[in-house]
Every structure is written in structure tokens, then in C-alpha cells.
Amino acid sequence: MRKALRRNGLTMVEVVVGVLIISIILAVLMNFFGAGLRGSSKGMAHLTNMEAAAVLMSQIEYDLLRASIVKDPACNVSDKVARWDVLTDDGAGKATVIYNQLAGGIERQFDSAAGNLKHMYCRGLDVSLSFRHVVFDDPARAVQKTGMWVELIVSSAKKSSSTEEFRMKRLFICRNIQSLIVP
């Protein structure tokens, strides 16, 4: 009678099958983690774009609410550069605010008697900014109101096949600028 041989090790086929199963499990897990990481970075890019747009629009709104004269763009004309005079809080009277779209972002220039201040908004992002000067008749009060349509598009730098973009369009009424309607 033959004695049954006892096996104490693994065969090569068992090792290959085990490695194959572990490789498949790791590939699926890495795919899940990669999808989560891509979603997270896309969400962070969207939040960055929204924050940059909100900060810039807030500054534009603040400046337009203090505007006393809109110099550029002309009425019913759209332009990437805007310039208007604002009333200042420091008692100096008036200052000029200029918004200009540059390759590195949006530059805001504040020229007053105290000096010339420049600040760059949306630095490092792809930005498109457009201003449209409009005038509205208010027959009930026999005045014309001046406003500004501001359209802003902020995009994250393109790192892969897709880019994250945020668009915002708002109308601001310049409450310090009113002229009488001529009958």
C-alpha cells in the first residue's frame, strides 16, 4: 500500500492565481480612489473659481455703487476695460477706478489725490470680463438711471481633458448717477 504524500508548500499555479486575484482587487480599489481624487480636485477648482468671481464682483459692485460719472465704456457699448469716477470716503472728493483685463488676471487701478493703487484679481486663472454701460428711463420720477452689466467668466487652468468654469452676469445700478429726462 502506498502512503499518501503530504504537501507542505504551494504550487506555482496557486501562487499565480493568488497574485492575479490580489492584483484585480487592488486595481478596482485604485480606480475608486482615483475617481474620488478627481472629483475632489474638480470640486476644489470650482470653489476656487466661485470665490475669485465673488471677490471681484463684490469689489466692482462697491465701486459702481459709489460711481458719480461713467467714462468708459460708452452707453450701450460693451468693452473689457471700464473707467468711472467714484466718490471717496476719505474727504478727498473723487477718484477714478479703472478695470482692465490682463493676461494674468483683472487689474483694478484706483487713482486718487492720495496716490495710485493697483490690485490684481483672479491671478493665475483664465478670466474674461465684460462691461456694458446702460441707461434706463424712470418716467415715474422723470429721471434716467445709469447701470452697468458686468459679465465674468472664471476658468481654472486646464490640467487634463476638462476644465472647470464659473460664469456670472449681474446688473448694477449706479445710484449716485441720475439725470433728468428731457421731454
Phi, psi and omega per residue, in radians:
M1 nan 2.440 -3.114
R2 -1.625 2.441 3.086
K3 -1.476 2.486 3.086
A4 -1.271 2.361 3.127
L5 -1.372 2.367 3.096
R6 -1.608 2.353 -3.140
R7 -1.747 2.182 3.136
N8 -1.888 -0.120 -3.064
G9 -2.185 -3.055 3.121
L10 -1.861 2.557 3.060
T11 -1.478 2.861 -3.136
M12 -1.092 -0.618 3.130
V13 -1.129 -0.746 3.123
E14 -1.119 -0.690 3.115
V15 -1.136 -0.779 -3.130
V16 -1.120 -0.748 3.126
V17 -1.119 -0.727 3.120
G18 -1.101 -0.786 3.117
V19 -1.116 -0.687 3.118
L20 -1.094 -0.775 3.135
I21 -1.128 -0.767 3.132
I22 -1.139 -0.660 3.118
S23 -1.121 -0.716 3.122
I24 -1.130 -0.766 3.134
I25 -1.104 -0.768 3.120
L26 -1.136 -0.668 3.117
A27 -1.101 -0.730 3.121
V28 -1.148 -0.754 3.128
L29 -1.120 -0.721 3.120
M30 -1.138 -0.615 3.093
N31 -1.122 -0.752 3.102
F32 -1.103 -0.790 3.129
F33 -1.141 -0.678 3.105
G34 -1.117 -0.722 3.106
A35 -1.126 -0.707 3.096
G36 -1.120 -0.707 3.127
L37 -1.172 -0.711 3.099
R38 -1.122 -0.736 3.109
G39 -1.131 -0.681 3.125
S40 -1.154 -0.781 -3.139
S41 -1.187 -0.599 3.085
K42 -1.163 -0.714 3.098
G43 -1.133 -0.706 3.110
M44 -1.146 -0.672 3.106
A45 -1.127 -0.713 3.121
H46 -1.116 -0.760 3.118
L47 -1.125 -0.679 3.097
T48 -1.090 -0.766 3.125
N49 -1.118 -0.764 3.134
M50 -1.103 -0.748 -3.134
E51 -1.129 -0.784 3.130
A52 -1.079 -0.746 3.130
A53 -1.148 -0.726 -3.124
A54 -1.141 -0.717 3.138
V55 -1.132 -0.800 -3.139
L56 -1.138 -0.791 3.141
M57 -1.110 -0.623 3.108
S58 -1.117 -0.726 3.109
Q59 -1.169 -0.729 3.110
I60 -1.091 -0.762 3.112
E61 -1.052 -0.792 3.132
Y62 -1.025 -0.767 -3.137
D63 -1.190 -0.715 -3.123
L64 -1.228 -0.545 3.095
L65 -1.193 -0.403 3.098
R66 -1.716 0.001 -3.064
A67 -1.136 2.417 3.077
S68 -1.987 -0.461 3.092
I69 -2.546 2.239 3.032
V70 -1.666 2.055 -3.106
K71 -1.643 -0.766 3.126
D72 -2.416 2.529 -0.101
P73 -1.324 2.900 3.105
A74 -1.146 2.858 -3.102
C75 -1.036 2.334 -3.133
N76 1.067 0.528 3.093
V77 -2.179 2.430 3.065
S78 -1.728 2.505 3.135
D79 -2.718 2.772 3.104
K80 -1.538 -0.170 3.114
V81 -2.027 2.366 3.106
A82 -2.315 2.549 -3.129
R83 -2.566 2.289 3.083
W84 -2.652 2.761 3.067
D85 -1.573 2.486 3.122
V86 -2.199 2.685 3.017
L87 -1.444 2.339 -3.093
T88 -1.751 2.710 -3.133
D89 -1.522 -0.263 -3.024
D90 -1.500 0.106 3.119
G91 1.471 -0.028 3.139
A92 -1.315 -0.209 3.104
G93 1.768 -1.655 -3.068
K94 -2.182 2.735 3.033
A95 -2.489 2.863 3.094
T96 -1.936 2.320 3.091
V97 -1.927 2.297 3.134
I98 -2.222 2.221 3.027
Y99 -1.912 2.306 -3.080
N100 -2.445 2.280 3.099
Q101 -1.462 2.109 3.113
L102 -2.013 3.041 -3.135
A103 -1.144 -0.562 -3.093
G104 -1.638 0.056 -3.129
G105 2.549 -2.741 -3.138
I106 -1.908 2.171 3.130
E107 -1.712 2.290 3.018
R108 -1.927 2.171 3.140
Q109 -2.008 2.296 -3.115
F110 -2.108 1.826 -3.133
D111 -1.770 2.035 3.107
S112 -2.374 3.114 3.104
A113 -1.099 -0.482 -3.133
A114 -1.329 -0.312 3.134
G115 2.534 -3.026 -3.102
N116 -1.983 2.041 3.127
L117 -1.933 2.368 3.098
K118 -2.171 2.500 3.082
H119 -2.499 2.446 3.139
M120 -1.810 2.220 3.094
Y121 -1.866 2.684 3.074
C122 1.000 0.683 -3.130
R123 -1.118 2.303 3.100
G124 1.463 0.041 3.121
L125 -1.970 2.712 3.020
D126 -1.406 2.094 -3.015
V127 -2.242 2.480 2.988
S128 -2.283 2.183 -3.093
L129 -2.240 2.334 -3.126
S130 -2.395 2.364 3.101
F131 -2.012 2.438 3.048
R132 -2.338 2.013 -3.124
H133 -1.402 2.212 -3.138
V134 -2.283 2.707 3.091
V135 -2.254 2.343 -3.117
F136 -2.050 2.427 3.023
D137 -1.498 2.371 3.041
D138 -2.084 1.487 -3.045
P139 -1.090 -0.484 -3.128
A140 -1.110 -0.584 -3.127
R141 -1.922 0.045 3.131
A142 0.961 0.747 3.094
V143 -2.357 2.851 2.995
Q144 -1.901 2.408 3.108
K145 -1.883 2.461 3.124
T146 -1.784 2.430 3.112
G147 -2.468 3.051 -3.138
M148 -2.470 2.115 2.970
W149 -1.418 2.244 3.112
V150 -2.133 2.130 3.099
E151 -2.036 2.245 -3.064
L152 -2.280 2.279 3.060
I153 -2.167 2.128 3.137
V154 -2.077 2.221 3.139
S155 -2.199 2.509 3.056
S156 -1.341 2.751 3.112
A157 -1.091 2.410 -3.058
K158 -1.329 1.950 3.141
K159 -1.814 -0.534 -3.134
S160 -2.298 -2.684 -3.081
S161 -1.262 -0.326 -3.127
S162 -2.132 2.704 3.086
T163 -2.265 2.649 -3.120
E164 -1.716 2.277 -3.072
E165 -2.250 2.485 3.100
F166 -2.264 2.241 -3.125
R167 -2.029 2.508 3.113
M168 -2.559 2.351 3.086
K169 -2.371 2.209 -3.106
R170 -2.415 2.661 3.046
L171 -1.909 2.197 3.097
F172 -1.990 2.281 3.085
I173 -1.645 2.241 3.118
C174 -1.498 1.677 -2.991
R175 -1.263 -0.242 3.099
N176 -1.537 -0.091 -3.113
I177 -1.981 1.963 3.046
Q178 -2.499 2.402 3.080
S179 -2.248 2.668 -3.119
L180 -1.251 2.489 3.055
I181 -1.396 2.209 3.109
V182 -1.482 2.157 -3.100
P183 -1.214 nan nan
